[in-house]
Amino acid sequence: MTFDPRTITSTPHGAPLVPRLPLRLRRTEILTVVYETDPSAADALVPEPLELAAPRVLVNVYWMHDAEFFGVYGESAVQLPVRLPDGSPAMYSPLLVLDSDAAVAAGRELYGQPKKAGNVTLRPHGDLLVGRVERNSIDVITLTMCWKQQACAPDVLEPLVPGSGTNVNLRVLPADGDDVTRELVVRDFEDVVVHECWTGPATIELRPNAQVPAHLLPVREVRAATHRLVDLTLPPGRVIHRY
């Protein structure tokens, strides 16, 4: 018995990999570290017409306790503060690693996020919260923060990285023949509820890996860190520039 392909939005038929948006992520735990980096290194990763807003890097390690469609998994994102063509602030993502095949596919197809598979964990070790991003049996990124020492406002990082709730990505998709389409896609988190937000002393360590070259953004100085527990909605993205 055949099926009408016009009735489906993702493959495989009967067990789709990529969901329809929006999706609600509940009890999402996020460890974030912001650090200063080399300006030329950061600028080299930002595609025109985006402009680097500051030589800073924001690294998130997430533990998704309850993500619709995707389940429970770990994710990470390396982000750079940029200005969109209209001058508004946003965060551009050059690197993402996670351990959900559906979230890898959805991020790449729907938003253009350059996601790759890996192992991501976020858990306390005694009085220390530790986030690890592993690929090819190498701990590529390790974040640490002292456990819940000081409560803080949810927007405490906004002066350092304005536009942290807006994500812009370079979506590259196959087209006819050997051609590809290239466009910038923007997404804003919606209906964000912050249950907890903590700050405190933090560290970040980068180890070279050609598959996840986070080491291209060297750590000069850690500026701030937060540990949050949030609910949020992932809406559809919007195209702001086509090449």
LINSUL-V524490 format. One record per backbone hydrogen bond with DSSP energy under -0.5 kcal/mol. CO is the residue of the C=O (numbers start at 1). NH is the residue of the N-H. If there is no record, write none. Layout:
{{CO | NH} {CO | NH}}
This chain:
{{3 | 5} {4 | 7} {5 | 8} {11 | 17} {12 | 15} {23 | 234} {24 | 26} {24 | 68} {25 | 232} {26 | 66} {27 | 29} {27 | 65} {28 | 230} {29 | 63} {30 | 32} {30 | 228} {31 | 61} {32 | 226} {33 | 59} {34 | 223} {34 | 224} {35 | 57} {36 | 220} {36 | 221} {38 | 42} {39 | 43} {40 | 44} {42 | 45} {43 | 46} {45 | 47} {47 | 50} {51 | 83} {54 | 56} {55 | 37} {56 | 81} {57 | 35} {57 | 59} {58 | 60} {58 | 79} {59 | 33} {60 | 77} {61 | 31} {62 | 75} {63 | 29} {63 | 65} {64 | 73} {66 | 26} {66 | 68} {67 | 71} {68 | 70} {71 | 67} {73 | 64} {74 | 99} {75 | 62} {76 | 97} {77 | 60} {77 | 79} {78 | 94} {78 | 95} {79 | 58} {80 | 92} {81 | 53} {81 | 54} {82 | 90} {83 | 51} {84 | 87} {88 | 84} {90 | 82} {91 | 168} {92 | 80} {92 | 94} {95 | 78} {96 | 116} {97 | 76} {98 | 118} {100 | 104} {101 | 105} {102 | 106} {103 | 107} {104 | 108} {105 | 109} {106 | 110} {106 | 111} {107 | 111} {107 | 112} {107 | 113} {108 | 112} {113 | 115} {114 | 96} {116 | 98} {118 | 120} {119 | 134} {121 | 132} {123 | 130} {125 | 128} {127 | 147} {128 | 125} {129 | 145} {130 | 123} {131 | 143} {132 | 121} {132 | 134} {133 | 140} {133 | 141} {134 | 119} {135 | 138} {138 | 135} {138 | 140} {140 | 207} {141 | 133} {142 | 205} {143 | 131} {144 | 203} {145 | 129} {146 | 148} {146 | 149} {150 | 199} {153 | 156} {155 | 158} {157 | 160} {157 | 161} {161 | 164} {163 | 166} {165 | 167} {165 | 189} {166 | 91} {167 | 187} {168 | 93} {169 | 171} {169 | 185} {170 | 172} {171 | 183} {173 | 181} {176 | 179} {179 | 175} {181 | 173} {182 | 243} {183 | 171} {184 | 240} {184 | 241} {185 | 169} {186 | 238} {187 | 167} {190 | 233} {193 | 195} {193 | 231} {196 | 229} {197 | 152} {198 | 227} {199 | 150} {201 | 146} {203 | 144} {205 | 142} {209 | 212} {212 | 214} {213 | 216} {214 | 217} {216 | 218} {218 | 220} {221 | 36} {224 | 34} {225 | 200} {226 | 32} {227 | 198} {228 | 30} {229 | 195} {229 | 196} {230 | 28} {231 | 193} {232 | 25} {233 | 190} {233 | 235} {234 | 22} {234 | 23} {238 | 186} {241 | 184}}
